[in-house]
């Protein structure tokens, strides 16, 4: 998996956790329409081709489901991948993904 693909998964995961914290239903929090996915702040400076390549790779790896409309759904495997990583794994992404620090603090409270 490329760094961009990993970064995309972390961005999607962070948005999922943010939605849950706002009281969004679990299934709804996992689902991202294409337009809403592209409008996530952390993706705002990504070219569409880069986002498409990253989500295609995540789909191939089984971390997200991507339909023909480019809508994505975060799968259990994607959640488990992110949550199984040690705290140090996220260090290289902290500056690139806004909101990640608070998510990491919640996963690793110590």
C-alpha positions as CSV (number, residue, x, y, z in Angstrom):
1,X,0.0,0.0,0.0
2,X,1.4,3.4,-0.9
3,X,1.7,6.3,1.6
4,X,-1.1,8.2,-0.2
5,X,-3.4,5.1,0.0
6,X,-2.6,4.8,3.7
7,X,-3.2,8.5,4.2
8,X,-6.6,8.2,2.4
9,X,-7.6,5.3,4.7
10,X,-6.6,7.3,7.8
11,X,-8.5,10.4,6.5
12,X,-11.7,8.3,5.9
13,X,-11.3,6.6,9.3
14,X,-10.9,10.0,11.1
15,X,-14.0,11.3,9.4
16,X,-15.9,8.1,10.4
17,X,-14.8,8.6,14.0
18,X,-15.8,12.3,13.9
19,X,-19.3,11.3,12.6
20,X,-19.7,8.8,15.4
21,X,-18.7,11.4,18.0
22,X,-21.4,13.6,16.6
23,X,-24.0,10.9,17.2
24,X,-24.3,9.6,13.6
25,X,-25.5,6.0,13.3
26,X,-22.7,3.4,12.8
27,X,-23.7,2.4,9.3
28,X,-24.3,6.0,8.2
29,X,-20.9,7.1,9.6
30,X,-19.2,4.5,7.4
31,X,-20.8,5.6,4.2
32,X,-19.4,8.5,2.1
33,X,-21.0,9.7,-1.1
34,X,-18.4,10.6,-3.7
35,X,-19.1,14.4,-3.5
36,X,-18.9,14.3,0.3
37,X,-15.7,12.3,0.3
38,X,-14.1,14.9,-2.0
39,X,-15.2,17.7,0.2
40,X,-13.5,16.4,3.3
41,X,-11.0,19.0,4.3
42,X,-8.0,16.7,4.2
43,X,-8.8,15.7,0.6
44,X,-9.4,19.3,-0.6
45,X,-5.9,19.7,-2.1
46,X,-5.9,16.2,-3.7
47,X,-6.4,15.9,-7.4
48,X,-9.4,13.8,-8.3
49,X,-7.1,11.2,-10.0
50,X,-5.1,10.7,-6.8
51,X,-8.2,10.2,-4.7
52,X,-9.6,7.8,-7.2
53,X,-6.4,5.8,-7.3
54,X,-6.2,5.6,-3.5
55,X,-9.8,4.5,-3.1
56,X,-9.5,1.9,-5.9
57,X,-6.5,0.5,-4.1
58,X,-8.3,0.5,-0.7
59,X,-11.2,-1.3,-2.4
60,X,-8.8,-3.9,-3.9
61,X,-7.2,-4.5,-0.5
62,X,-10.7,-5.0,1.1
63,X,-10.6,-1.9,3.4
64,X,-13.4,-0.1,1.8
65,X,-16.2,-0.9,-0.6
66,X,-16.5,1.4,-3.6
67,X,-19.5,1.3,-5.9
68,X,-19.9,2.4,-9.5
69,X,-20.8,6.0,-8.4
70,X,-17.5,6.2,-6.5
71,X,-19.3,6.2,-3.2
72,X,-17.3,4.4,-0.5
73,X,-18.2,2.4,2.6
74,X,-15.6,1.9,5.3
75,X,-15.4,-1.9,6.0
76,X,-14.6,-3.6,9.3
77,X,-11.2,-4.6,7.8
78,X,-10.4,-0.9,7.3
79,X,-11.3,0.0,10.8
80,X,-9.3,-3.0,12.2
81,X,-6.3,-2.1,10.1
82,X,-6.1,1.4,11.5
83,X,-7.0,0.4,15.1
84,X,-4.4,-2.4,15.1
85,X,-1.5,0.0,14.4
86,X,0.8,1.1,17.2
87,X,0.7,4.8,18.2
88,X,4.0,5.5,16.5
89,X,2.6,4.4,13.2
90,X,0.5,7.6,13.1
91,X,3.4,10.0,13.7
92,X,4.2,10.4,10.0
93,X,0.6,11.4,9.3
94,X,0.0,13.8,12.1
95,X,0.9,17.0,10.1
96,X,-1.0,15.8,7.0
97,X,-4.3,14.8,8.6
98,X,-6.1,17.3,10.6
99,X,-7.9,15.9,13.6
100,X,-5.7,12.8,13.7
101,X,-4.0,13.8,17.0
102,X,-7.3,13.7,18.9
103,X,-8.3,10.4,17.3
104,X,-5.0,8.8,18.2
105,X,-5.4,10.1,21.8
106,X,-8.7,8.5,22.0
107,X,-7.4,5.1,20.7
108,X,-4.3,5.3,22.9
109,X,-5.3,7.2,26.0
110,X,-2.0,6.8,27.8
